[in-house]
Every structure is written in structure tokens, then in C-alpha cells.
Amino acid sequence: MRRTAVLMSVLLCLLLVGCRTTRESDRRFTVSALGFDVSGSDLVVSAEALVVNSESTKEEITKKLFTAQGKDAADCIFKLKQKIPKDIQLAHCTVVALGDTVEGKALDKVIDYCAENREINLSTHICTTANAQQLLSGEAASTLTVGYELAGYIEHAAAQTGVTFKSRLYQVQSARLAPSPAFVLPRFSAEEDGCTLIGGTKVQKNRKAGELSLDEVGKDAK
Amino acid sequence: MSGRTSDYRNVKISGDINADGQLFDGIFKNDAILRRRRIRSRSGGFECLLLYMDGMVNNEIINDSVVRPLMTVEAQVPDGDRAQFVREKILFSNDVGTAATVDEMLRAILYGDTLLIVDKSKTALTLNTKGWRTRGISEPSDERVLQGPREGFDEAAMFNVAMIRRKLLTPDFCVEVARMGQRTETLVFICYLGTLVDRRALGELKKRMSRIDMDGVLDVNYIAEQVRDNRGSLFKTTGTTERPDTVAARLLEGRIAVVVDGTPVVLTLPYLFSENFQSDEDYYLNHTVSSVGRALRYICFFAAVSVPAIFVALVSFHPQLLPTSFAISTAQLRGGVPLPTVAECLILILVFEILKETGVRTPQSLGHALSIVGGLVVGQAAVEARIISAPMLITVALSGISGLMVPRLKGAVFYIRIAFVLAAAMAGLYGYLAALGIVICYIFSLRSFGVDCTVSVRRFTRQSFKDIFWRAPWNNMYRRPAFNKNAFRMSGGRRK
């Protein structure tokens, strides 16, 4: 009787853990980067995803860019999920790119959404660019996806040139909560043959306060 | 008559060898190998009847020690007990007993002794003329060592007991004998060291053995399964070995050995859970070397039961915990595989078990071909045909190979592995951790003859850990296992 009770309570605990939905790894889109732009009063999200053909017997993996438009970041992601045939997995998203149009309240809401979304890793980099959709739709030179290449640029810059951006989501969030919120995000330009780290964007009180070259970013960090 | 030896418990011989010969002829009427010979003494004073089983006796001993003296010695037979006279004055045999009832006589004949019925005597003589062939001493194939004694038991219990005794040259070595099996009347020897044995465990063993009621005992497992605690348990609560050195070492720790006639496997008890991870070689190699092996066995046990479950949980439920490149390559390699991860895992585990069992049962000459076909050809073809994914194959293979490191837990590993995979498939890492918790609690609840199987870990002292996760140097292991209250200190070594 006691054994049955223990087993039943263990089974009950298992049913209550909320870990009941499972998706096969090849039946998910792994998002490598998210991009946000403002279009009119709406927000546009671009998700660069790795796509595995679950029906193909070849080990092929391709990248695709999905976009969706919504009132805010949560609405965008919700609509994005509705549009695509498989689940999306944001856990391996390494970069959130913000277009120049994302400023003020929009910037505030996007970063808040990213920080509150349990799927998005707190070590995800935040960067800026003129147009996030354009940046993510380009080709990557060293990896399959632009997202992983952007992260590679940021980490390479820190290792080789000493230019360290405090651009991870938790660092940005902590800077935003400081009494005088100011932080520098890495800035990328989208070019024909790929993307390039061109410097940094200084953000003060949710407004872009200016662009810095890589040298200036290094000095600013010191 | 039920056909058992005990049917003749109250039957006695008449003293007339014609009638007694007919009695035995009647008992063995369908047994063609019973041999009988009637001998008249040289002086003609008396007649004897010799009964034995062909093939079970040593003919030279019978001829030299029994037949020759009976036919050559001239002696006047006194009026008293003739059998006693023959025993004391005529026979050359060193081991002569007397049997008063027919069941004793039958047991002697059936165990390879020779029965000598002397005319006009109400008791018969039993002569130790055992001479059946045995397999001989060879190294047990499942307990091979690189260094150390290479002798193993064979199927003759008496020789097995002698092999143990040869290692324990002490009068403290006690051997009790019992017969088990209503029809087989198998000899069972209970061996222990009188001053070291845990009397409570010994009493419990005898009590449980006395309750066994079955027709035949052909192997030690017939007894082990009926006397062990937690009968339905996947984990062993009685130990087995085919090595006399292992039995001797366990007796020195205050344990009990049960030797059963007809099998080279000896039962030892009480059995601690940590014994599953001990190897005989641990004690014959340097402690630094053997401690690595011991630690590896624990790691491999954990890997054997957990790796597939953790993989299933991570891939199906928690891909965010995987490194990005690993998550992507796993997804890529799974492309085109029709089965869900959990089904793929369970099927592969079953296939591995089939291959393992086939390998054990297949003749050695076919073993290599089987491993090539089974392991390489089928495995590679299945991955290329996208029936299974390569990461899953690697995971199950790693788990399977790790399981081979702990052969004493091979049955348990299979079931726990499956249970963990199912738990992980139900609730991810939470399910796996819950199942792991249940198994750990269960292991800590195991008992063997009144002893907690994890008693050494529970004690949580430096000394109690010295032969569990690693093998400490001999001079540091100065206490016997924690379960034995009678045997607190070992001889020698540093004492604190």
C-alpha cells in the first residue's frame, strides 16, 4: 500500500513537471538570429533559422529567413510561430539584431521581451545595424548562418583586438537598470559579400546617442 | 513408494545376503549400471556381497583394498558382529563406515561408495571408493585475471571444499553438510570460519535452507533464488564465484560459503552492493592501479544506465542544454530517420542485447564473424539507410560497452536502462532524475541476510570506504566489512 502510494505520488510529480511536450530535433527550426525593425507603428521580426529536411535521407541543412509583423515583440514571435510549419527553437539564438528604426519605447520593449522570454539565452548578443532584415538575409562567409557569424565577429574582436563589447543580454539589461543607463552595442553593416563589424552604437536612455569606430569603442571601454 | 531414498529410512537388511541381494536388485531393477559381486572368504568362513555403481568408483581401490584382502586373508570369524570384524581385521581401506538402514546404504552406493554386506550381519560397511571423473582444475572463463591464482572450482563439491580448505589452514574452518532435493539428494556444504562468522546470518541461512522443498538441486542458483532477500529484485543479494581464492577471502571477512555438488559455482553471503564493482584482480595488483579500475567500474555503471536516457531527455526535451553545434549536428544527422528518438533508442538497446546474447551462445569460431556482421555491417548499413541516426547508435554503443565493465549487474543494467529511457521520454531530465532517485533509494533498501547491502556507505567512516570506491593499500585496510560485528579487526596492518 505504501509502495503504491509512493509510486503514485512520483508519477503525479512527473505529470506536473510541465515537461510533457517533446519535439524531435529534426522537426524544429533552430533560430540562430533574430532581427527587429520598425515598420510604421508595427514591429517586424526576422528569424534566421536552420532547416533540416526531416524527410530527406541526405544530411542536408539549409538556412531560411522567416518574417512576421506584429504590434510588439511577443505578438511578432506569436505570428511567426503561426506562419511556419514546425516549432521554432530560440534557445540557440546567438544574436538579436536591432535595426536603426528600433528606438525609444520599441527598443525598450524588444530588450524587455528578450530578457523575459525564457527560451532566449541571457548570453545572447544584442547588436545594431541599419536594417536587421537585410543583415540577416545576407550570406555568411565562415558559417552557414549570419547569426553565428555575427557572434563570431564579436568574440573575435574581443580576443584579437581587445575591443570588448558588453553586449550580452544580461550585460545590456544590467546597464539599462543602472541610474544613468548607457551602453555600447556592436554595429554591423550588411554588404554584398557578407557582413562586417564596423564599430559600436552608443545607446543612452533608450536613444541611439551616436556611432563609434572600433578604436573609439576600445577607448570607451577603458 | 515415492522413489526417494528416504522411503527406506526404516528398512533394515536381514543379514541373509541372498535376501539382501534381492532387496537391492528390486530397488535398482531398472538400473543397468549397478554392479554386484559375491565373494567367499579364503577360509570359507563367511560370504560377502559387494555392491557399487559402475563408473562412479575407482576399480583399483576396490580390487586392492576390498576384493584382494577378502580373498587372501585367512582369519577365523568370531561369533559376534562379522561386519565389524571384517572392517577391523581384513579390509585395507582407510575410510570405512557402517550403515544400519537401507537409506544410508543407498546414499553411499549412489555417491560412489561401495557397499559391503557381510552374511549374517545386520549392518553393512560403506567403503570410500569414489572414483568418478571430474573436469579438473581450470581457470574460470568469467573470472579471468592477469595476475593472481588461476585455479577454479569444478563440479565435485568435495574437491571444491578441499580447495577452499587448502587456502585456510586453520581448524577454525567449519564445514557443515546437508542434503537437498527430495530426489537428487544433492550434497550441500556450508563453510565458514567459526570465530569470524556472523552467527545471525548463519542461523538465518540454515532456517531458510530448511524451508526449501524441491525435487532436485542441480545448481547453486536453485538454492540462491530461494534463500535470498528481495527475491524479485534486479540486484543480487547473494554473491557467486568460481574461484577458491575469492571464497577464502570472503570467509576471512566473516561471510558464509555454500558449496553445492554438481556445480563449480559457490554461493557467498551476506552480499554487499559494493561487491558488484569489485574484481579479484583488484587485490592482486598494486592498489593505485586497481583503484583506477574500481573507479572506472562505478563510472561505467552510471554511464551504462544513464547515457541513453540523458541523451533522449536532452534531444527531445531540453535541446537548449546542448551546445549549439552539437544540437545542430544532432538535428542534421536525425534528418530522414522515421522513428521518434525514444523508439529508436529502445530498439537499439534491444538489438544490442540480442547481439550480446548471441555472442555468448555462439561458438567461438563464429564469434568474430558475428561481431563484424552485427556490429559493423548492420550498424553502418542502418545509419546509411537512415533507419537509425549515428548519434543514437554511438550513445547506445557507449552505454552497452560500459555495461560490460560490471558483469555482475548485467541483468539490472538492462532493466534500469530501459526504465530510465522511458522516464526520460515521459518527462525529460525531471523524469530521469526521479527514476534515478527511486533506484538509489531502492539500492539503499536492499538487505542480505539481515545486513544492509549498503552498510559500508551508511557508516560513512574513512575505514568503511576503503574497499568501496577505491582499493586502499593492505596496511590501511585493518577492519573487516562493517556488517560483521564479530570480526572487527583484521590481523596485521596499522591499528588506530
Chai-1 contact restraints between the chains, C-beta under 6 A:
chainA,res_idxA,chainB,res_idxB,connection_type,confidence,min_distance_angstrom,max_distance_angstrom,comment,restraint_id
A,V10,B,A434,contact,1.0,0.0,6.0,A-B,restraint_1
A,L14,B,A427,contact,1.0,0.0,6.0,A-B,restraint_2
A,L14,B,G431,contact,1.0,0.0,6.0,A-B,restraint_3
A,L14,B,A434,contact,1.0,0.0,6.0,A-B,restraint_4
A,V17,B,A427,contact,1.0,0.0,6.0,A-B,restraint_5
A,V17,B,Y430,contact,1.0,0.0,6.0,A-B,restraint_6
A,C19,B,F317,contact,1.0,0.0,6.0,A-B,restraint_7
A,C19,B,A427,contact,1.0,0.0,6.0,A-B,restraint_8
A,C19,B,G428,contact,1.0,0.0,6.0,A-B,restraint_9
A,C19,B,Y430,contact,1.0,0.0,6.0,A-B,restraint_10
A,T22,B,S316,contact,1.0,0.0,6.0,A-B,restraint_11
A,T22,B,F317,contact,1.0,0.0,6.0,A-B,restraint_12
A,S25,B,V315,contact,1.0,0.0,6.0,A-B,restraint_13
A,S25,B,T330,contact,1.0,0.0,6.0,A-B,restraint_14
A,S25,B,A331,contact,1.0,0.0,6.0,A-B,restraint_15
A,S25,B,R334,contact,1.0,0.0,6.0,A-B,restraint_16
A,D26,B,A331,contact,1.0,0.0,6.0,A-B,restraint_17
A,D26,B,R334,contact,1.0,0.0,6.0,A-B,restraint_18
A,D26,B,G335,contact,1.0,0.0,6.0,A-B,restraint_19
A,L50,B,I328,contact,1.0,0.0,6.0,A-B,restraint_20
A,V52,B,A331,contact,1.0,0.0,6.0,A-B,restraint_21
A,V52,B,Q332,contact,1.0,0.0,6.0,A-B,restraint_22
A,V52,B,G335,contact,1.0,0.0,6.0,A-B,restraint_23
A,N53,B,G335,contact,1.0,0.0,6.0,A-B,restraint_24
A,S54,B,G335,contact,1.0,0.0,6.0,A-B,restraint_25
A,S56,B,G335,contact,1.0,0.0,6.0,A-B,restraint_26
A,S56,B,G336,contact,1.0,0.0,6.0,A-B,restraint_27
A,T57,B,G336,contact,1.0,0.0,6.0,A-B,restraint_28
A,T57,B,R386,contact,1.0,0.0,6.0,A-B,restraint_29
A,E59,B,Q332,contact,1.0,0.0,6.0,A-B,restraint_30
A,I61,B,Q332,contact,1.0,0.0,6.0,A-B,restraint_31
A,A91,B,Q320,contact,1.0,0.0,6.0,A-B,restraint_32
A,H92,B,T324,contact,1.0,0.0,6.0,A-B,restraint_33
A,H92,B,A327,contact,1.0,0.0,6.0,A-B,restraint_34
